[in-house]
Amino acid sequence: MTLRYALSPAVTGTAAPCIPQAKAWGATYAAGQQAAGPLLDLSQGVPGEPPHATVLDALSKVAGSHGAAKYGAILGEPDMRAALATQLRHQYQLNDGHLQAQDVGITTGCNMAFLILLMCLCPPNESSILLPLPSYFNHAMSLSLQSITPAYLPCDPAHNFFPSLEAARAILTTPSTKKPRAIVLVTPNNPTGSTYTPDVLAEWLALARQHNIPLVLDETYRDFASTGAPHELFKDPQWRESLITLGSFSKGYRIPGHRLGSITAHPDFLQQVATVADCMQICPPRAPQLALAPLLPSLTEDMVRYAAALRKRLTDFGAAVACVPGWRVLSSGGFYAYVEFPEAYTSEKGRKALAAALGKEMTRVGSGDVGQALATRCGVLTLPGCFFMPELDDPIWASVRGGDAMHEDRWIRFAVANVSDDTIAGLADRLRALNTVMGM
C-alpha cells in the first residue's frame, strides 16, 4: 500500500535513526548460537545504574498526584529552574550574580533543547552551523530537518579529536550564501569522549564573539567532565551576550526516559525559546521536575560517586583494549571511548576475511563493516564511526577543510555506562576473537 499524500523533502532527505540498525545486528547475534557468549551491549549512551533511591521514591509519589498531571510553565517549574541555577553555580563555582534562575529554561530533553535552539537562530535554507566532525548524529539530523547546512569542523584523530580552530576561522571569514549562525561544540564529546579544556573553550567563545554569533555548548555529559568546574565561561560578566549552554538530566541523574533537558542563556533569548517551546512541548514533563527540584542539593554526592566510577571504568576499558594487538583508544571521557581498529583490517587480506565473515561483497573496509562483524560474530554491540559522519561519497566532504583523515573511517564508539566492570574485563577476549576472524 502506498501513501496518497506527499511527505516533506526535509524529512525524507534526513538520515534514518541509526540505533535501530545497530540493534538489528545485536538481534542477529542473539538469535544465533551466541558462540562468543552473551551479547554485550556497548552501543547506546544510557546509564546502566538506576536513579538514586530518593529519586525513584519521589517520582513514584509525585507521578500519582493530580498536580503533576496538569499543565505547567512553558520554561519549566519555577522551583526547578531555581534549583538548577543553584546547582550550576555550585558546579561552576560561581556567585549568585553570575547565573540566576531567569537564565535557565527547562525542556523536554536535551535533543528538544537543540531543536528549539535551531528554530530560534536559523532561517531555513539560508543558514549554516559550525559543527565538529565526527558529530552527534541527532545534531546532524536536526540540522537536516530544519534545512540548515552543517559547516563541519574536522577533529584531528592524532590530537584527541579536538576540533580545528583554523578551519572555523576559515569558514567564518569566507563569504557564503549560508550565513553561519552559531558554533556548536559538545564537551565531553559524543561520540569521541574528548573533553575540551577551559582555555580551549575560552578561545572558541572569543572567536564566536568576534563574528557576532553564539557559542553553543552541549554539556549533556558535564557531570562527568572532571572533579573541578568544566569551564570558566560563566565567570565572564558578559557571558549572556554570546554563550548558550544545553544540559541534560538523563545521564548524571540517570532518568533518560523522563526526558528533561535545559537551556542556559540570556533571558531575552529564553523569551524566544518560550515561543517555540509552547508549540512543541507546551511544558516539560512535570513529574520529574516536581520530584527532582527539592532533591538536587542532596544528590551531588551520588553524582560525584557515579562519575568517579565511570572514570575508573574508562581507565579499565583502556587497559583492556591495550592488551589486544592493533586496537587503540584514541580518546575517551563521559560515557564513551573512541577506538581505532587494526590497520590490518583494511588490507586486501582483511577485506576478503571480512567479506567472508559477513557474507557480502565489499570494495573497502569501513567502520560499519567492522561494527557489524563485531556484533554478529563476536557479540559486542557498538556504534561505528560512520554513524557520526556523512557518507564518504557525500558532496559535502568537498567543503570540509582538512577532513582527509576522517576518510579513514577506522573508529568505533564504545559506551561504557550501561555495562558492568566485569563486562569491561571480558571485552579483550571478544576483540581478540574478531582479530582471529580477520586472520590476524
N, C-alpha and C positions, 0 to 999 in steps of 0.2 A: 504494500500500500504506500502511495506517495502522498506528500503534503500538498494540499491545494491552496497554499499560501506561500509567500516569499519570506525568506529569512534575511536578517541584516548581514551584509558582507563583512562588517567589523567582527561579528561573532563567528561566522563560518570560516573567516580567514585567520582566526586565532587558534593556536595550537591547543589540542585537547589536553585535559589533565593527565600528567604523566604518572602519578602514583598508581592508578589502576593498572597501567601497563606493567609496572614492576611487580605489583601484587599478583598479576596473572602468571608471571614467571615463578613466583613462590608457590602458587596453587599447582602448577605443573609438577614441581618437585614433591609437594606434599601428597599429591595423588599417586605418586610412584612408590618405589621401594625404600626411598629415603636412605640410600646406601651410606651416605656420609654421617647420618644421624639426624636428629630433629632439625626442622627449619629454624635458622637463626635470622631473625628479622631486624636488620640494622638499616632499614630504609627510611622510615618517616621520623621526623623530629618531634617525638611525643614523649612526655615523661612516663617512665615505667613505674615510678613510685607514686602511690596515691597522695591526694592532698593531706595536709595536716589534719589530725582528728578533730580539732576545734572547727576547722573549715567545713568538714563533712557534717558535723553536728549542727552548725549554724545553717548550712544550706538546707538540711532536712527540715528544720523548724521554719525557716523563712519561706521556703518554696510552697508550703501548705497554707500560707496566710493569704487573706483577702487583699491586703495592701500590696503584696508582691505581684498580684495579678492585674493591677491597674496600670494605666499609662503613667510614665514618669517624665522627668525633664529631658529635653532633647539632647543636651550635652552631658547628661548623667546626674545622678543624685548629688545634691549639694554636699552631703556628708562624705560621699565617695570622692568627689573632686578635692575636698579639703584634706581628706586622709591621704590621697595620693600625693598632693602637693607637699604635705609634711614628710612623707616617705622619700620623695625625691630630694627635698632639702637635706635630709639625713644622709642619703646615699651620695649626694654630690658635695656634701659638706658646705652648705650654703646658709646664709641668714635669711630671715623672713622676707626681706625686700627683694632678694634675688629671684624668688619664684613663689607665686601665690595661687590660691585655688582658681582665680579667674584666668590663669594661664593654662589651665588643664581642662580638656574635654574628654569624655568617655565615649567609646564607640563599640560597636558590635564586632569585636575582634580587631587585630592589627591590620589584616588584609582590607577590612572595610575602611579603616582609617586611611590607608594608602589610596584606595579608590576615590574616596571623598576628596583627599588632597589633590589628586589629579584633576578632578572635576572643578575644583576651585581655582587651580592655577593655569590650566592648559586649554585653550581653544582647540577643538578637534581639527585635524588636517593642516594645522599651521604651527604646531609646537613640537619641541623635542625635549627630552630629559636625559641628562648625563647619568649613565648607569654603569657600574662595574661589570666586567666580563671575566669569569663566569658570573651570571646573575641569578638571583632567586626567581624561579620560573613564574610564580604568581605576580611578581612585579612586571616581568616581560609580557605576560598575558593581559594584565590590567592596562598597560600602555596600548597594546593592540586593540583591545575592546574600545578604548577611547580615541582611536585613530591618532595616536601620538607616536612620533618616531623616536626610537632609542638611539642616543648618541653614545655608543659603547666605549668604555674606558678599559683597555686591556690591563689585566693584572698579571704581573710577572711571576711565573712559577719559581724562578730562581731567587725571588726576594719576598717569600712569604705571601705571595698573591696580593701585594699591595697595589691599588690602582695607580695609574700613571697621572701625576700632576701635569707633566709636559703635554700629554695627549689632551687633557682637559683644557689647558691654556690654548692649544691649537684650535680646538673646537670652538671655544668661546671668542676667539679673535678672527675666525674665518666667516665671512658673510654667508648666510644660509636663508633659504625660504622657510625653513622650520626653526623658528626662534627658540633658543634654549630657555626653558622656564625654571629649571631647578637642577641642582646637583643632588643625587641620591646616593647615599652610602649606607651599608649595613655593617654594624660592628657590635659585638663579634659577628663575623660574616656567616651568612648562609649562601653558598654551600661550603666555603673553604675553611671556616672556623677562624680565619685570620682576624686579629684584634688590632685596630689602629690605635696608635699611641696618642696621648693628649697633644703632643707637639705636632704630629701629622694632622690631626683634626683641626688644630688652630690654623694651619696652612690652608686647609680646604675652606674654612669659614672666611678667611681673608680673601681667597680667590672668588668666592661667591659674592662677597660684598663689593669687590672691585667691579663686578659685572652686573650688580643690582639684581641678583637672583637669590633665592633662598638655598641654604644648605639644609637638606632633609636627611636626618639620621634615623634609620630604622634600628631601634635599640631593643628589639624583641628579646635579645639574649644578654641585656646589660647586667642582669643579676649574676651572671657567670663570668663577667669580664675580668675581674681582679679583686683583690682584697681592699683596694682603695677606690677613689672616685674614678669612674670610667673616663671622664674628661673634665676640663676646666671651663668649658664654653659658657656655662650658665653664670659664671662669676663676672663676665663682662656685662657692665650695666646696660649696654645696647644689644644684648643678645636677641631680644624680641624682634629687632628690625630685620634680621637675616637668618635666624635659626628656627627650624621646626623639627621636633623630635616625635617619633612614634614609639609606642610601648605596647606591651602585651602582658596579660595576667596568666597566659596559658602555660608558660614554661616555669617561671620561678614559683608561682602559686599552684601549679600543676592542675589547672582546671580548663584544659583546651576545649572541652565540649560545652562549656558555659559561655564562650565567645565574649570576652571582654578585652578591649584594647584602649589605647589613649592617644591623644594628640596634645603636645605641649607647644604652645605658640603664643604670639601676640593676641590679646583679647579681641582686637579688631578682626584678625584673621578667623578666630573661632566663631565670630558672628556669621561669617560667610559659610563656615563649616556647618553651622546650625541649619542654614537654609537647605543645604544639600542633604544633611542627615535627617531632617524632618521628612523628606521624601523617600529616603532609603531605609531608615530604621525606626522613625518616629521617636523611639527612645531605646537606649541599650537595655539588655536584659536586667530586670530589676532584682530578681532573687539573688544573684551572685554579688551585686553591688551592696544590697542591704545586709548580706551575710558578711562580706569582707570588710566593709568600711570600719567597723569598730575593732576589727581584729588585726589590721595591718601592723600596728606597732609591736604586737606580741609575736608576729610571725618572722621577724627579722632573724632571730637566732636559728630558726629552722631553715630559712633560705640560705644562710651562711653555711650551715652544715651540709645542705644538699649541693651547693656549689662546690664545696671542698671535695665532696665525694665524687662529683663528676670530673673535677680536675685530676684527681687521682686515677679515675678510670681512663681518662685520655692518656695519662702517663703510662699506665699498664698496657693500653692499646698500642702505643708507640713501641713499647718494648716487645710486644708480641709480634708486631709486623716486622720489626728489625731482624727477627730471627729467621725470616723467610727470604731466600735468595731472590733478588730483583725487585722486591716490593719496598716502597719508601713512603713514609708520611712526610708530606711537604709542608703542611700547615694544619693547625688544629686549635680548637677553642670553642667555648659554648657547648653545643650538643654534638659537634661534628669534627671529623678528621678527613682531610682531603688527601687521597693516597694515589701514588703513581704505580701502575702495574709494570711488570718487567718489559724492558725494551725488546727482549727476545720474542715476546708475543707478536710483535709487528713484523717479524721476519717472514720469509716465504714459508719456512717450516712451520712457524707459528700459525700463519694464516691457514695452511692446509689442516693442521691439527684442530684448529677451532672450527673450521668449516665442517670437518668430520664429526666433531663433538655436538654441534648444533644441527647437523643435517641440512645445511643450506649453503648455497654458493656465496662467496664474498670476494670482493676485489681488494679490500684492505681491512685491517683490524682496527676497530674503534672501541670506545668505552662502552657503547651499547652492547656490542657483541660480547665483550668480556663480562659485563654485568649480567647478561643473560646466562652465560655459561656458569658463572659463579653461583647463580641462583639455582638453575635447573640441574647442574651436575654436582655441585658441592653443598647446596642447601644454605647458602648465605645470601640473603636478600639485601641489596644496597640500591643506591641510585647512581647511575653512570653520569659522568661529567657532561655527556652530550645533552642531558636533560636541562642543563643550565646554560646552553649556548644555542645560537641559531644553527640550523642545518648547515653543514660545511659548504654546500653549494648555494646558500642564500646570497643574493646580490649585496646584502647589507655589509658583508665582510669587506667589500671594496672601500667602505668608509671608515673601517676600524684601523686607526693609526697605530702601527706597532703590534698588530694582533697575530703575527705569523706563528708565534709559539703556541697560541691557542689551537691551531690546526692540528697539533699533535694528537689531541683528543685521547690522552692517556691517563685520565684521572677518574677515580671512583669516590663518591661521598659515602662515608660510614657514619651512621648516627648511633651514638653510644648510650643515650639517656634511657632508652626503653629496653635495655638488656642488663643482665647481671654481671658482676665481676667475674663469675665463673665462666660465663659465655665468652667474655673477652679472653680469658686464659686459654680457652679451647679453640680460638679463632685461627691460630697459626697452623694447626693441622689441616684446616679446610683450605687455606691458601696454598699450602704445600700440595694438597690434593689437586688443585687446579694447575699448579706447575707441572704435575705429573701428566695430567690430561694434555697439556700443551707441549709435552715432550722435553721438558727441562730436567 
